[in-house]
């Protein structure tokens, strides 16, 4: 599946909804160097304070084969401003 664009803001948003068929979920912080960070978490409470930080230009992949839970909801929020976030979902049988 191709990447899709998603605009992350300082308001917590759901970047991916629960899907039992999803085998992997990748995020790319497409901000240029010096841009804003994005926090992500499966729990919508405390995303910025308890989630993981994705720096500009960085990617992360949650992969079911590695023991991750890519099928779960995923929430994002920026540390400031807006960020061009790219989302890719790997769907399997």
N, CA, C and O atoms as a printed pandas DataFrame, in Angstrom:
     atom_number atom_name residue_name chain_id  residue_number  x_coord  y_coord  z_coord
0              1         N          UNK        A               1    0.850   -1.181    0.000
1              2        CA          UNK        A               1    0.000    0.000    0.000
2              3         C          UNK        A               1    0.887    1.233    0.000
3              4         O          UNK        A               1    1.886    1.272    0.718
4              5         N          UNK        A               2    0.546    2.231   -0.783
5              6        CA          UNK        A               2    1.383    3.434   -0.838
6              7         C          UNK        A               2    1.254    4.279    0.430
7              8         O          UNK        A               2    0.321    4.127    1.218
8              9         N          UNK        A               3    2.215    5.159    0.589
9             10        CA          UNK        A               3    2.162    6.099    1.705
10            11         C          UNK        A               3    0.986    7.036    1.499
11            12         O          UNK        A               3    0.651    7.372    0.364
12            13         N          UNK        A               4    0.356    7.463    2.590
13            14        CA          UNK        A               4   -0.672    8.510    2.511
14            15         C          UNK        A               4   -0.241    9.664    3.392
15            16         O          UNK        A               4    0.374    9.472    4.441
16            17         N          UNK        A               5   -0.568   10.852    2.953
17            18        CA          UNK        A               5   -0.202   12.052    3.704
18            19         C          UNK        A               5   -1.195   12.280    4.835
19            20         O          UNK        A               5   -2.388   12.005    4.703
20            21         N          UNK        A               6   -0.681   12.786    5.941
21            22        CA          UNK        A               6   -1.498   13.072    7.116
22            23         C          UNK        A               6   -0.886   14.301    7.769
23            24         O          UNK        A               6    0.319   14.326    8.018
24            25         N          UNK        A               7   -1.679   15.309    8.050
25            26        CA          UNK        A               7   -1.179   16.502    8.714
26            27         C          UNK        A               7   -1.385   16.373   10.214
27            28         O          UNK        A               7   -2.513   16.416   10.707
28            29         N          UNK        A               8   -0.281   16.215   10.931
29            30        CA          UNK        A               8   -0.339   16.138   12.394
30            31         C          UNK        A               8   -0.285   17.555   12.960
31            32         O          UNK        A               8    0.401   18.423   12.420
32            33         N          UNK        A               9   -1.011   17.778   14.047
33            34        CA          UNK        A               9   -1.074   19.096   14.680
34            35         C          UNK        A               9   -0.851   18.946   16.188
35            36         O          UNK        A               9   -0.541   17.860   16.679
36            37         N          UNK        A              10   -1.014   20.038   16.897
37            38        CA          UNK        A              10   -0.864   20.018   18.358
38            39         C          UNK        A              10   -2.096   19.448   19.064
39            40         O          UNK        A              10   -2.141   19.395   20.293
40            41         N          UNK        A              11   -3.083   19.027   18.292
41            42        CA          UNK        A              11   -4.258   18.347   18.824
42            43         C          UNK        A              11   -4.099   16.853   18.574
43            44         O          UNK        A              11   -3.766   16.454   17.459
44            45         N          UNK        A              12   -4.324   16.034   19.566
45            46        CA          UNK        A              12   -4.202   14.585   19.408
46            47         C          UNK        A              12   -5.193   14.105   18.357
47            48         O          UNK        A              12   -6.380   14.428   18.399
48            49         N          UNK        A              13   -4.673   13.322   17.408
49            50        CA          UNK        A              13   -5.491   12.791   16.322
50            51         C          UNK        A              13   -5.212   11.303   16.138
51            52         O          UNK        A              13   -4.137   10.813   16.484
52            53         N          UNK        A              14   -6.190   10.596   15.592
53            54        CA          UNK        A              14   -6.000    9.189   15.271
54            55         C          UNK        A              14   -5.427    9.103   13.856
55            56         O          UNK        A              14   -6.081    9.504   12.893
56            57         N          UNK        A              15   -4.203    8.579   13.733
57            58        CA          UNK        A              15   -3.556    8.445   12.424
58            59         C          UNK        A              15   -3.924    7.123   11.755
59            60         O          UNK        A              15   -3.867    7.011   10.531
60            61         N          UNK        A              16   -4.300    6.124   12.553
61            62        CA          UNK        A              16   -4.710    4.825   12.021
62            63         C          UNK        A              16   -5.714    4.200   12.977
63            64         O          UNK        A              16   -5.514    4.185   14.192
64            65         N          UNK        A              17   -6.793    3.686   12.411
65            66        CA          UNK        A              17   -7.828    3.032   13.212
66            67         C          UNK        A              17   -7.557    1.540   13.321
67            68         O          UNK        A              17   -6.873    0.960   12.479
68            69         N          UNK        A              18   -8.097    0.928   14.360
69            70        CA          UNK        A              18   -7.929   -0.504   14.607
70            71         C          UNK        A              18   -8.320   -1.310   13.372
71            72         O          UNK        A              18   -9.380   -1.096   12.784
72            73         N          UNK        A              19   -7.446   -2.240   12.989
73            74        CA          UNK        A              19   -7.708   -3.092   11.831
74            75         C          UNK        A              19   -7.007   -4.432   12.062
75            76         O          UNK        A              19   -5.778   -4.498   12.057
76            77         N          UNK        A              20   -7.778   -5.490   12.262
77            78        CA          UNK        A              20   -7.194   -6.801   12.565
78            79         C          UNK        A              20   -6.382   -7.358   11.406
79            80         O          UNK        A              20   -5.567   -8.255   11.615
80            81         N          UNK        A              21   -6.577   -6.856   10.193
81            82        CA          UNK        A              21   -5.834   -7.348    9.029
82            83         C          UNK        A              21   -4.500   -6.630    8.815
83            84         O          UNK        A              21   -3.714   -7.024    7.953
84            85         N          UNK        A              22   -4.244   -5.580    9.597
85            86        CA          UNK        A              22   -3.003   -4.818    9.415
86            87         C          UNK        A              22   -1.831   -5.590   10.017
87            88         O          UNK        A              22   -1.849   -5.931   11.200
88            89         N          UNK        A              23   -0.823   -5.862    9.208
89            90        CA          UNK        A              23    0.364   -6.607    9.641
90            91         C          UNK        A              23    1.537   -5.688    9.958
91            92         O          UNK        A              23    2.435   -6.060   10.713
92            93         N          UNK        A              24    1.529   -4.482    9.381
93            94        CA          UNK        A              24    2.581   -3.511    9.687
94            95         C          UNK        A              24    2.016   -2.109    9.552
95            96         O          UNK        A              24    1.039   -1.881    8.839
96            97         N          UNK        A              25    2.643   -1.180   10.244
97            98        CA          UNK        A              25    2.241    0.221   10.208
98            99         C          UNK        A              25    3.509    1.058   10.294
99           100         O          UNK        A              25    4.264    0.954   11.260
100          101         N          UNK        A              26    3.739    1.885    9.284
101          102        CA          UNK        A              26    4.937    2.725    9.246
102          103         C          UNK        A              26    4.552    4.195    9.271
103          104         O          UNK        A              26    3.551    4.602    8.682
104          105         N          UNK        A              27    5.368    4.984    9.966
105          106        CA          UNK        A              27    5.204    6.436   10.011
106          107         C          UNK        A              27    6.501    7.083    9.558
107          108         O          UNK        A              27    7.587    6.596    9.870
108          109         N          UNK        A              28    6.388    8.174    8.826
109          110        CA          UNK        A              28    7.526    9.003    8.424
110          111         C          UNK        A              28    7.226   10.438    8.818
111          112         O          UNK        A              28    6.201   10.993    8.420
112          113         N          UNK        A              29    8.116   11.043    9.601
113          114        CA          UNK        A              29    8.007   12.465    9.894
114          115         C          UNK        A              29    8.696   13.152    8.721
115          116         O          UNK        A              29    9.924   13.201    8.661
116          117         N          UNK        A              30    7.909   13.681    7.790
117          118        CA          UNK        A              30    8.434   14.266    6.556
118          119         C          UNK        A              30    8.860   15.722    6.719
119          120         O          UNK        A              30    9.143   16.393    5.727
120          121         N          UNK        A              31    8.911   16.214    7.933
121          122        CA          UNK        A              31    9.380   17.589    8.172
122          123         C          UNK        A              31   10.865   17.693    7.824
123          124         O          UNK        A              31   11.623   16.737    7.982
124          125         N          UNK        A              32   11.255   18.855    7.356
125          126        CA          UNK        A              32   12.668   19.109    7.048
126          127         C          UNK        A              32   13.471   19.194    8.342
127          128         O          UNK        A              32   12.913   19.360    9.427
128          129         N          UNK        A              33   14.775   19.079    8.210
129          130        CA          UNK        A              33   15.662   19.216    9.373
130          131         C          UNK        A              33   15.329   20.507   10.107
131          132         O          UNK        A              33   15.123   21.550    9.485
132          133         N          UNK        A              34   15.277   20.432   11.418
133          134        CA          UNK        A              34   14.911   21.597   12.219
134          135         C          UNK        A              34   13.414   21.742   12.402
135          136         O          UNK        A              34   12.959   22.657   13.089
136          137         N          UNK        A              35   12.634   20.842   11.789
137          138        CA          UNK        A              35   11.177   20.879   11.928
138          139         C          UNK        A              35   10.738   20.349   13.272
139          140         O          UNK        A              35   11.549   20.123   14.170
140          141         N          UNK        A              36    9.448   20.155   13.392
141          142        CA          UNK        A              36    8.870   19.732   14.667
142          143         C          UNK        A              36    8.838   18.211   14.812
143          144         O          UNK        A              36    8.761   17.476   13.828
144          145         N          UNK        A              37    8.898   17.764   16.060
145          146        CA          UNK        A              37    8.787   16.353   16.387
146          147         C          UNK        A              37    7.316   15.941   16.419
147          148         O          UNK        A              37    6.422   16.775   16.562
148          149         N          UNK        A              38    7.088   14.629   16.283
149          150        CA          UNK        A              38    5.759   14.047   16.415
150          151         C          UNK        A              38    5.829   12.974   17.497
151          152         O          UNK        A              38    6.742   12.148   17.504
152          153         N          UNK        A              39    4.876   12.990   18.397
153          154        CA          UNK        A              39    4.759   11.922   19.389
154          155         C          UNK        A              39    3.667   10.974   18.920
155          156         O          UNK        A              39    2.657   11.399   18.359
156          157         N          UNK        A              40    3.885    9.662   19.161
157          158        CA          UNK        A              40    2.877    8.682   18.775
158          159         C          UNK        A              40    2.697    7.655   19.890
159          160         O          UNK        A              40    3.623    7.347   20.640
160          161         N          UNK        A              41    1.462    7.133   19.970
161          162        CA          UNK        A              41    1.135    6.171   21.018
162          163         C          UNK        A              41   -0.153    5.446   20.649
163          164         O          UNK        A              41   -0.963    5.963   19.880
164          165         N          UNK        A              42   -0.339    4.259   21.195
165          166        CA          UNK        A              42   -1.594    3.544   21.016
166          167         C          UNK        A              42   -2.646    4.014   22.024
167          168         O          UNK        A              42   -3.828    3.699   21.886
168          169         N          UNK        A              43   -2.219    4.757   23.020
169          170        CA          UNK        A              43   -3.104    5.278   24.059
170          171         C          UNK        A              43   -3.321    6.769   23.811
171          172         O          UNK        A              43   -2.347    7.522   23.775
172          173         N          UNK        A              44   -4.563    7.221   23.638
173          174        CA          UNK        A              44   -4.798    8.630   23.333
174          175         C          UNK        A              44   -4.530    9.584   24.500
175          176         O          UNK        A              44   -4.460   10.796   24.297
176          177         N          UNK        A              45   -4.381    9.060   25.710
177          178        CA          UNK        A              45   -4.086    9.925   26.842
178          179         C          UNK        A              45   -2.578   10.011   27.041
179          180         O          UNK        A              45   -1.896    8.986   27.055
180          181         N          UNK        A              46   -2.066   11.189   27.191
181          182        CA          UNK        A              46   -0.639   11.372   27.444
182          183         C          UNK        A              46    0.256   11.061   26.261
183          184         O          UNK        A              46    1.401   10.656   26.461
184          185         N          UNK        A              47   -0.225   11.237   25.024
185          186        CA          UNK        A              47    0.593   10.919   23.843
186          187         C          UNK        A              47    1.901   11.699   23.879
187          188         O          UNK        A              47    2.968   11.136   23.636
188          189         N          UNK        A              48    1.824   12.978   24.179
189          190        CA          UNK        A              48    3.022   13.824   24.170
190          191         C          UNK        A              48    3.953   13.517   25.332
191          192         O          UNK        A              48    5.172   13.601   25.182
192          193         N          UNK        A              49    3.408   13.169   26.473
193          194        CA          UNK        A              49    4.248   12.940   27.649
194          195         C          UNK        A              49    4.684   11.490   27.822
195          196         O          UNK        A              49    5.719   11.224   28.433
196          197         N          UNK        A              50    3.901   10.547   27.289
197          198        CA          UNK        A              50    4.221    9.129   27.482
198          199         C          UNK        A              50    4.441    8.365   26.183
199          200         O          UNK        A              50    4.803    7.189   26.207
200          201         N          UNK        A              51    4.224    9.029   25.044
201          202        CA          UNK        A              51    4.407    8.373   23.757
202          203         C          UNK        A              51    5.859    8.389   23.316
203          204         O          UNK        A              51    6.733    8.883   24.028
204          205         N          UNK        A              52    6.102    7.846   22.141
205          206        CA          UNK        A              52    7.435    7.836   21.540
206          207         C          UNK        A              52    7.573    9.038   20.627
207          208         O          UNK        A              52    6.598    9.477   20.019
208          209         N          UNK        A              53    8.790    9.574   20.529
209          210        CA          UNK        A              53    9.053   10.769   19.714
210          211         C          UNK        A              53    9.652   10.362   18.370
211          212         O          UNK        A              53   10.568    9.542   18.302
212          213         N          UNK        A              54    9.112   10.953   17.304
213          214        CA          UNK        A              54    9.607   10.741   15.955
214          215         C          UNK        A              54   10.178   12.073   15.456
215          216         O          UNK        A              54    9.438   13.032   15.237
216          217         N          UNK        A              55   11.484   12.116   15.283
217          218        CA          UNK        A              55   12.191   13.327   14.857
218          219         C          UNK        A              55   11.986   13.580   13.363
219          220         O          UNK        A              55   11.631   12.656   12.631
220          221         N          UNK        A              56   12.201   14.812   12.895
221          222        CA          UNK        A              56   12.089   15.103   11.464
222          223         C          UNK        A              56   12.985   14.181   10.636
223          224         O          UNK        A              56   14.159   13.988   10.952
224          225         N          UNK        A              57   12.412   13.614    9.571
225          226        CA          UNK        A              57   13.132   12.722    8.687
226          227         C          UNK        A              57   13.193   11.281    9.163
227          228         O          UNK        A              57   13.653   10.410    8.425
228          229         N          UNK        A              58   12.740   11.011   10.377
229          230        CA          UNK        A              58   12.808    9.659   10.937
230          231         C          UNK        A              58   11.568    8.844   10.577
231          232         O          UNK        A              58   10.492    9.388   10.329
232          233         N          UNK        A              59   11.752    7.527   10.556
233          234        CA          UNK        A              59   10.645    6.605   10.326
234          235         C          UNK        A              59   10.579    5.594   11.466
235          236         O          UNK        A              59   11.553    5.378   12.187
236          237         N          UNK        A              60    9.429    4.993   11.606
237          238        CA          UNK        A              60    9.248    3.888   12.546
238          239         C          UNK        A              60    8.272    2.909   11.909
239          240         O          UNK        A              60    7.323    3.315   11.238
240          241         N          UNK        A              61    8.507    1.634   12.119
241          242        CA          UNK        A              61    7.598    0.605   11.623
242          243         C          UNK        A              61    7.222   -0.325   12.770
243          244         O          UNK        A              61    8.086   -0.871   13.456
244          245         N          UNK        A              62    5.931   -0.494   12.962
245          246        CA          UNK        A              62    5.397   -1.474   13.906
246          247         C          UNK        A              62    5.050   -2.708   13.083
247          248         O          UNK        A              62    4.247   -2.635   12.152
248          249         N          UNK        A              63    5.659   -3.845   13.428
249          250        CA          UNK        A              63    5.529   -5.039   12.624
250          251         C          UNK        A              63    5.031   -6.193   13.496
251          252         O          UNK        A              63    5.645   -6.518   14.512
252          253         N          UNK        A              64    3.933   -6.800   13.099
253          254        CA          UNK        A              64    3.344   -7.898   13.873
254          255         C          UNK        A              64    4.336   -9.041   14.079
255          256         O          UNK        A              64    4.352   -9.654   15.147
256          257         N          UNK        A              65    5.164   -9.338   13.075
257          258        CA          UNK        A              65    6.154  -10.419   13.168
258          259         C          UNK        A              65    7.194  -10.160   14.259
259          260         O          UNK        A              65    7.802  -11.096   14.777
260          261         N          UNK        A              66    7.394   -8.891   14.602
261          262        CA          UNK        A              66    8.359   -8.525   15.643
262          263         C          UNK        A              66    7.731   -8.446   17.029
263          264         O          UNK        A              66    8.403   -8.101   18.001
264          265         N          UNK        A              67    6.440   -8.767   17.118
265          266        CA          UNK        A              67    5.757   -8.713   18.402
266          267         C          UNK        A              67    5.067   -7.386   18.676
267          268         O          UNK        A              67    4.503   -7.191   19.753
268          269         N          UNK        A              68    5.106   -6.465   17.704
269          270        CA          UNK        A              68    4.400   -5.190   17.860
270          271         C          UNK        A              68    2.901   -5.415   17.653
271          272         O          UNK        A              68    2.465   -6.515   17.315
272          273         N          UNK        A              69    2.131   -4.360   17.861
273          274        CA          UNK        A              69    0.681   -4.426   17.677
274          275         C          UNK        A              69    0.244   -3.391   16.646
275          276         O          UNK        A              69   -0.406   -2.406   16.995
276          277         N          UNK        A              70    0.598   -3.606   15.371
277          278        CA          UNK        A              70    0.252   -2.611   14.354
278          279         C          UNK        A              70   -1.242   -2.511   14.081
279          280         O          UNK        A              70   -1.703   -1.540   13.481
280          281         N          UNK        A              71   -2.003   -3.515   14.523
281          282        CA          UNK        A              71   -3.448   -3.501   14.278
282          283         C          UNK        A              71   -4.180   -2.494   15.175
283          284         O          UNK        A              71   -5.316   -2.124   14.879
284          285         N          UNK        A              72   -3.560   -2.056   16.239
285          286        CA          UNK        A              72   -4.200   -1.156   17.203
286          287         C          UNK        A              72   -4.345    0.267   16.653
287          288         O          UNK        A              72   -3.661    0.656   15.707
288          289         N          UNK        A              73   -5.249    1.030   17.265
289          290        CA          UNK        A              73   -5.349    2.464   16.961
290          291         C          UNK        A              73   -3.983    3.098   17.199
291          292         O          UNK        A              73   -3.237    2.666   18.078
292          293         N          UNK        A              74   -3.657    4.125   16.412
293          294        CA          UNK        A              74   -2.419    4.864   16.646
294          295         C          UNK        A              74   -2.740    6.358   16.653
295          296         O          UNK        A              74   -3.346    6.880   15.718
296          297         N          UNK        A              75   -2.326    7.029   17.716
297          298        CA          UNK        A              75   -2.596    8.450   17.895
298          299         C          UNK        A              75   -1.306    9.240   17.774
299          300         O          UNK        A              75   -0.237    8.768   18.161
300          301         N          UNK        A              76   -1.413   10.453   17.230
301          302        CA          UNK        A              76   -0.241   11.314   17.043
302          303         C          UNK        A              76   -0.555   12.732   17.494
303          304         O          UNK        A              76   -1.711   13.154   17.534
304          305         N          UNK        A              77    0.515   13.461   17.835
305          306        CA          UNK        A              77    0.417   14.877   18.177
306          307         C          UNK        A              77    1.803   15.488   17.966
307          308         O          UNK        A              77    2.814   14.824   18.191
308          309         N          UNK        A              78    1.852   16.741   17.539
309          310        CA          UNK        A              78    3.141   17.404   17.340
310          311         C          UNK        A              78    3.565   18.133   18.605
311          312         O          UNK        A              78    2.742   18.451   19.463
312          313         N          UNK        A              79    4.863   18.391   18.705
313          314        CA          UNK        A              79    5.365   19.174   19.834
314          315         C          UNK        A              79    5.087   20.653   19.626
315          316         O          UNK        A              79    5.030   21.416   20.591
316          317         N          UNK        A              80    4.911   21.070   18.361
317          318        CA          UNK        A              80    4.566   22.448   18.010
318          319         C          UNK        A              80    4.163   22.483   16.540
319          320         O          UNK        A              80    4.643   21.676   15.744
320          321         N          UNK        A              81    3.297   23.398   16.183
321          322        CA          UNK        A              81    2.938   23.595   14.782
322          323         C          UNK        A              81    2.313   22.379   14.128
323          324         O          UNK        A              81    1.657   21.568   14.781
324          325         N          UNK        A              82    2.530   22.267   12.814
325          326        CA          UNK        A              82    2.018   21.126   12.062
326          327         C          UNK        A              82    3.188   20.367   11.445
327          328         O          UNK        A              82    4.264   20.924   11.231
328          329         N          UNK        A              83    2.960   19.101   11.166
329          330        CA          UNK        A              83    3.979   18.246   10.558
330          331         C          UNK        A              83    3.335   17.414    9.460
331          332         O          UNK        A              83    2.246   16.867    9.637
332          333         N          UNK        A              84    4.016   17.326    8.331
333          334        CA          UNK        A              84    3.613   16.444    7.244
334          335         C          UNK        A              84    4.063   15.046    7.654
335          336         O          UNK        A              84    5.252   14.726    7.627
336          337         N          UNK        A              85    3.100   14.230    8.029
337          338        CA          UNK        A              85    3.347   12.861    8.462
338          339         C          UNK        A              85    2.892   11.933    7.359
339          340         O          UNK        A              85    1.837   12.154    6.763
340          341         N          UNK        A              86    3.666   10.895    7.073
341          342        CA          UNK        A              86    3.260    9.893    6.077
342          343         C          UNK        A              86    2.981    8.597    6.809
343          344         O          UNK        A              86    3.708    8.209    7.723
344          345         N          UNK        A              87    1.909    7.931    6.389
345          346        CA          UNK        A              87    1.445    6.703    7.027
346          347         C          UNK        A              87    1.348    5.612    5.961
347          348         O          UNK        A              87    0.813    5.835    4.875
348          349         N          UNK        A              88    1.871    4.435    6.285
349          350        CA          UNK        A              88    1.744    3.298    5.371
350          351         C          UNK        A              88    1.262    2.094    6.185
351          352         O          UNK        A              88    1.832    1.761    7.224
352          353         N          UNK        A              89    0.210    1.456    5.694
353          354        CA          UNK        A              89   -0.351    0.300    6.371
354          355         C          UNK        A              89   -0.164   -0.939    5.501
355          356         O          UNK        A              89   -0.562   -0.956    4.336
356          357         N          UNK        A              90    0.444   -1.974    6.076
357          358        CA          UNK        A              90    0.596   -3.243    5.385
358          359         C          UNK        A              90   -0.535   -4.164    5.794
359          360         O          UNK        A              90   -0.629   -4.565    6.954
360          361         N          UNK        A              91   -1.400   -4.503    4.834
361          362        CA          UNK        A              91   -2.575   -5.322    5.115
362          363         C          UNK        A              91   -2.341   -6.734    4.596
363          364         O          UNK        A              91   -1.868   -6.924    3.476
364          365         N          UNK        A              92   -2.676   -7.717    5.418
365          366        CA          UNK        A              92   -2.524   -9.118    5.023
366          367         C          UNK        A              92   -3.792   -9.884    5.261
367          368         O          UNK        A              92   -4.783   -9.331    5.739
368          369         N          UNK        A              93   -3.769  -11.150    4.931
369          370        CA          UNK        A              93   -4.960  -11.998    5.087
370          371         C          UNK        A              93   -5.175  -12.380    6.538
371          372         O          UNK        A              93   -6.130  -13.090    6.854
